[in-house]
Amino acid sequence: MSEIKKIATRDSYGNALTELGKEYDNVYVLDADLAAATKTGIFQKAFPERHIDCGIAECNMVGIAAGMATTGKIPFVSSFAMFAAGRAFEQVRNSVAYPHLNVKIGATHAGISVGEDGATHQCNEDIALMRTIPGMVVINPSDDVEAKAAVRAAAEYDGPVYLRFGRLAVPVINDTPDYKFEIGKGVLLQEGTDITLVATGLCVSETLEAAKKLEADGISVEIINIHTIKPLDEEIIVTSAKKTNKVVTVEEHSVIGGLGSAVCDTLAANYPTKVMKIGVNDVFGESGPAVELIKKYGLDAESIYNRVKEFARA
């Protein structure tokens, strides 16, 4: 058996930006002294005249990008999710989203998989923050293929977009001929009748592994990959819920305000359904190896399998 290819979506981000730079001379990249970590250094090497290091001044960086957007440029601002969504929230809200400017936010190192950087840098609140901003598109890709497609789609979309990327290398799962990325459209990965699993980001691959064990136990699983959390594909969620009548959401994010909350909002309004949310349970992270943290916080395939099995048979 060939080894599964694993790539960190932050690498995908840097490579996708560079490819875009070859096609669009109005694509610019701004970074907050983290080009090596966010992988925008790949773009910087190819297009040094279109890469701006703003230093450790994320709020100022967002303001600069807003100004650039008014001149017809497509700026991608890049930093860790904790700083892009957290520290610069006011500037993202007021300088970018309020005037609906064409700024893209590339937020890397999201979630507990940041690992040894610890709780201060493990941003599990960014999706919730960005969801609350009017007109903000929120995308959380699951692998290299999806991340590259998301960056291109963001560049082609007119308006603010928040893109969430990870530090940890994750399996490539979307390298199929029929894969298609479209903002606001979920991807049905597997049909089933007993329970619906809705996953996003790095949790998609773990959910797929968990589903294999559930199927072996005789539980028919429907799996949906939600890469765009806002606008949410309500149709795919409601249609699946009507088939299974039980839904589980899986995310490397707080269970408050993220994918789980978005799905619950949709089902409460359209088809009230029993939902279980798997994610970070209103706690801060901690320092440690990423893979071990994912297991400790119950986001690995085995943990997902155990919780879903119990929920499915309840």
SULNOR-V307517 format. One record per pair of residues at least 4 apart in sequence whose ideal C-beta (glycine too) atoms are under 8 Angstrom apart, sorted by the first residue. I is the first residue (numbers start at 1). GAP is how many residues later the second one is. Records with the same first field share a line. If there is no record, write none. Layout:
I->GAP  GAP
This chain:
4->167  168
5->139  166  167  170
6->163  164  165  166
7->4  5  136  137  162  163  165
8->4  157  158  159  160  161  162
9->4  99  132  134  135  137  138  156  157  161  193
10->4  27  28  29  98  99  155  156  157
11->4  28  133
12->4  129  131  132  135  136  139  153
13->4  25  26  27  65  93  95  134  138  150  152
14->4  24  25  26  27  28  29
15->4  24  27  133
16->4  131  132  135  136
17->4  10  12  23  25  26  59  89  134
18->4  24  25  28  29
19->4  129  133
20->4  7  131  132  135
21->4  6  8  22  25  26  29
22->24
24->50  131
25->25
26->46  47  48
27->23  46  47  49  128
28->22  23  24  40  45  46  47  48
29->11  14  15  18  21  22  23  46  47  49
30->21  22  23  24  31  34  35  45  46  47  48
31->4  7  9  13  20  21  22  23  30  46  47  48
32->21  22  23  24  25  26  29  45  46  47  51
33->20  21  22  23
34->4  6  44  45  46  74
35->4  5  6  9  16  18  43
36->5
37->43  71  72
38->40  41  42  68  70  71
39->69
40->4  11  36  38  66
41->4
42->4
43->4  7  8
44->4  7  9
47->4
52->12
54->4  6  7  10
57->4
58->4  19  21  25  26  29  30  33
59->4  28  29  31  32
60->4
61->4  16  18  27
62->4  15  26  29  30  33  34  41  43
63->4  28  32
64->4  11
65->4  10  11  12  31  38
66->4  25  29  30  33  35  37
67->4
68->5  7
69->4  5  6  27  32  33  34
70->31
74->28  30  81
75->28  29
76->28  29  30  79
77->7  26  27  28  29
78->6  27  28  29  30
79->4  5  9  28  29
80->4  27  28  29  30  34  41  43
81->4  5  26  27  28  29  30  42  45  83
82->4  5  27  38  39  40  41  44
83->4  5
84->4  8  21  22  23  42  78
85->4  7  20  22  38  40  41  44  45  77
86->37  39  40  43
88->4
89->4  40
90->4
91->4  5
92->4  5  13  38  41  44  68  70
93->4  5  40
94->4
95->4  6
96->5  7  9  64
97->4  36  37  38  39  63
100->35  59  60
101->58  59
102->56  57  58
103->57
104->50  51  56  57  59
105->55  56  57  58
106->45  57  59
107->16  19  55  56  57  58
108->57  58  59
109->5  8  12  14  56  57  58
110->4  13  16  30  54  55  56  91  142  143
111->11  12  13  55  90  91  141  142  169
112->10  12  140  168  173  178  181  182  185  187
113->53  54  55  89  139  177  180  181
114->4  7  8  9  53  171  176
115->52  53  172  173  174  175  178
116->171  172  173
117->4  5  170
118->4  167  168  169
119->165  166  167  168
122->162  163
124->128  129  130  155  156  161
125->4  128  129  132
126->4  36  38  127
127->4  11  13  37  102  124  126  130  131  132
128->4  125  126  128  129  130  133
129->4  128
130->6  8  32  100
131->5  7  98  99  126  127  130  131
132->125
133->27
135->24  25
136->24  25  26  94
137->17  20  22  23  24  25  46  47  91  93  94
138->23  24  26  90  91  92
139->11  14  15  22  23  24  25  44  88  89  90
140->24  60  61  86  87  88  89  111  119
141->5  6  8  9  22  23  24  60  86
142->4  28  31  32  57  58  59  60  61  62  63  83  85
143->4  27  28  29  30  31  61  62
144->4  28
145->4  27  28  29  30  34
146->4  28  33  35  79  81
147->4  16  18
148->4
149->4  30  32
150->4  13  31  77
151->4  12
152->4
153->4  28  29  30
154->7  9  29
157->4  26
164->37
166->4  35  36  86
167->123
168->34  122  123
170->32  35
171->34
173->31  32  35
174->5  13
175->4
179->8
181->46
183->45  48
184->44  47  48  49
185->43  48  51
186->12  38  39  40  41  42  47  50  51
187->37  38  39  40
188->34  35  36  48  52
189->15  19  34  35  36
190->18  21  31  32  33
191->31
192->4  28  29  30  31  51  52
193->27  29  50  51
194->25  26  27  50  52  118
195->19  24  25  26  27  49  51  52  53  113  116  117
196->25  26  27  28  41  44  45  47  48  50  51  52
197->10  13  14  24  25  26  27  50  51  53  111
198->26  28  39  42  49  50  51  52  61  65
199->4  5  7  8  24  25  26  27  50  51  52  60
200->4  25  26  27  29  50  51  53  59
201->50  51  52
202->4  50  92
203->4  47  48  49  75  96  101
204->4  21
205->4
206->4  44  88  93  94  95  98
207->4  16  43  94  97
208->4  15
209->4  92  96
210->4  91  92  94  95  98
211->4  10  12
212->4
213->4  88  92  96
214->5  7  91  94  95  98
215->4  5  6
217->92
219->89  90  93  94
221->87
222->18  21  22
224->12  13  16
226->6  7  11  33  37
228->4  5
229->29  30  33
230->32
232->5  30  31  34
233->4
234->4  32  36
235->4
236->4
237->4  10  26  29  30
238->4  28  29  32  33
239->4
240->4  7
241->4  6  26  30  32
242->29
245->28  29
246->27  28  65  66
247->16  20  26  27  28  29
248->27  28  29  30  59  60  63
249->10  11  14  26  27  28  29  30
250->9  28  29  49  54
251->4  7  8  9  26  27  28
252->27  28  42  47
253->5  6  26  27
254->4  25  26  27  28
255->5  6  22  23  24  25  26  27
256->5  26
257->4
258->4  21
259->4  20
260->4  15  17  18  19
261->4  16
262->4
263->4  12
264->4  11  13
265->4
266->4
267->4  5  6  8
268->4
276->31  32  35
278->20  21  26  29  30
279->20
280->5  17
285->8  12
286->7
288->4  5  8
289->4
290->4
291->4  9
292->4
293->4
294->5  6
295->4  5  7  8
298->5  6  9
299->4  5
300->4
301->4
302->4
303->4
304->4
305->4
306->4
307->4
308->4
309->4
310->4
